[in-house]
Amino acid sequence: MVKLMKIFKMAAVSAIILIILCFQTAVPSLAADVPVFRAEYRNGVACWSGSYAAEKYEEHIVHQWGHGGPDEIGYWSRWADGTPSKDDYSIRWEGVFKFPAGKYEFFLSGDDHAWLYIDGKKAAEVNWDEYPDKWTVYDGSVHEGKIFTIDMTHGAHHIDFRFYEHMGAARAILEWRLIETKEKVVMNRYGWPACEFIALVLEK
């Protein structure tokens, strides 16, 4: 009986710990109350790994720098007419997101260049001169870029957005929405705490 009581107490303690973890901790970069994209800022063109100049957590990928750029990276130069321009830097954003199954529109804009990888596979690519489509982003502003239609299965997917700037104006934008409902994904609302993440894994 004493042994049984000890086992019961251990099970109760384990359950309490699990509940605490569900409500107080979160999978890194997935919590609903923090930005969900982890960004690595690097000097140089198309640099995606190794040491980085800055690390940030961002709620939205909507950057329209013009001839400027992030404070932490890039090199200032001048055009022939004297216009200052910040050039030669790369940024990589990564996050894991929960998707209902369906067909999605992914909006990409990248100057000079940007790539979208989903679960490790290249899903879309856009160059600085490709902007046939217009898109209204989360704050109501309208931007030019390219829309890609992609089928997503239900569950958690790794989103990897890579961008570099070599010279001239710079911009990097990524958003998506479910076509059926036209519902935009507000990034931080689609993160989830550890308990939901565990449930999602068990679903699969």
N, C-alpha and C positions, 0 to 999 in steps of 0.2 A: 504493500500500500504506500509506504514512504517513497519507494522508487517511482511508483506511478505518479505520485504528487509532484515529484521533482521533474519528471518528464512533462507533466501538464504545465508547470510553472515556466519551464524552458520554452515550451511552445507558445505560451501567452506572451512572454518577453519578446520572442521572435516576431510575433504578430504586431506587437506595439511598435517595435523598431521599424518594421515594414511600413506601418501606417505613417510614422513620423517621416520616414524617407519620402513617401509619396507626397506629403504635404509641405515638407520643408526643403527638400533637395530636388534638383532637376538634372536631367542629362545636359551636359555642357552645350550651350548655344541652342537649346531646344525649349527653354522655359518660356511660358506665356508672358512673363513680366519683364523679359529682357530681350534686346535685339537678338535676332537668330542667325544672322550671317556673320561668320568670322572672316575678316579680311586681312590679308597679308600684303603690305605695301613694299615694293622693291624698286631700286634704281636699275635701269637697263631695260632693254626691249625683250619682251617674251621671256621673262624670268619667272618661273613658277615654283621653284623649290629652293631649299638652302636658307641661309640667313636672310632676314628681312629688316628693313629700316623701321617699320612700325607695324603694330598689330591693333586692329580695331574690331568692335562688334557693332554691326549696323542693322538698323531696322529696314531700310529701303536702299536699293541700288538705283538711285536717280541722281546722277552727277552731270552737270553741265558746266564745265570749267572755262570754256572759251579758250583764251590763250594762257590761262593760269593753270593751276593744278593743286594737288594736296600740299600742305606746308612741309610734310616730312620727307618728300622725295622729289626727284626731278632736278633738272639743271636749267638754269635760266640762260637764254641766248637772245639774240636780236635779229629780226629780219632785216633785209636790205633797206627797208623804209624806216627802220628804227623801232618797229613794234617789238616789245619784249614778249617772249614766249617760253613757257616751261615745258621741257621735252624729256624724252628718254626715261620712262618709268612704266612699271607694270603693277597690276593689282589682281589678286585672286580672291574671290569670295566663295565660301563654302557653307553649306548648311544641309540639314536633313529635315524634310517636310512630309507631312501626312497628306496624301491625295485621295479624295474619292475617285473611283474609277470613272473615266470619261475622256472626251476629246477636249484638249486645251489649246488656247492661243498663247504662245510665248512671244512677248515683244522684246526684241533686242535692238540696241543702238550702240555702236562702238566706233569711236574715232580716236585712234587710227583703226583698230581691229578688235574684235571680240569673238569669243567662242563660248558655247554652252555645252556642258557635259552632264548627262543624266546617268547616274549609276555607273560612272566610269566610261561611258560611250559618248562620242561626239554626236550631239543632236542638232546643233545649229551653229552657223558661223556668219558673221556680217563684217563687211569692210566699211571704211570711212565714207565711201561714195554710194553706199546702198541705203537709201531711205525712201522707198516707195510708199510707205504707210504712215499714217498719223495715229497717235495713241494718247489718250488722256491718263496721266499717272495719278497716284494717290492724292496729290495736293491740288488737282484740278488743272494743272498746266499741261499743255499739249506739246508733244515731241515727235520728231520724225525718226523713223527707223524701219525695221522689217518684222513682219509677223510670220511666225512659223506655227503650223498646226501639228500637234503631237498627241498621240494616244497615251494615256497614263493608266496603269493598273492601280487598283486599290492598295494602299499601304504606304510605308515610309520609303522615300526616294532621296538619294543624295544628289544635291544640286551643286554644280561647280561652274562658276562663271569667271572667265579669264579675259582680261583686257590689257592692252598696252597702248601707250602714246609715244610716237616717235618725234613728230614735229607738227606745228600748227595748232589748230583748235583741238580741244579734247572733250569727249563725253563718253559716259558709260551708263547704260540704263538696262535693267532687266525687270520685267513684271510678267505675270501670267494670270489667266482667268479661265474658268470652266465655261466652254462655249454654250452648253445647254442652258445655264442659268445666267450667263454673263456676269457671274459673281467674281469680283477681283479678290485675289488672295492678299489680305493685309498681313504682312509677314509675321508680326509678333503674335497674332491671334491664332496662327496655325502651328505654333510650338505647343508642346505639351509636357507635363511633369512626368517624372519617372514611372509613376504607377500606370498612367495611360500608355506610356511607351512599352512597358512590360505586357500590358493587355494586348496591344497591337501585335507584338511579337508572337504571343500565344495564339492569336487569331490565325496567324499564318501557319 
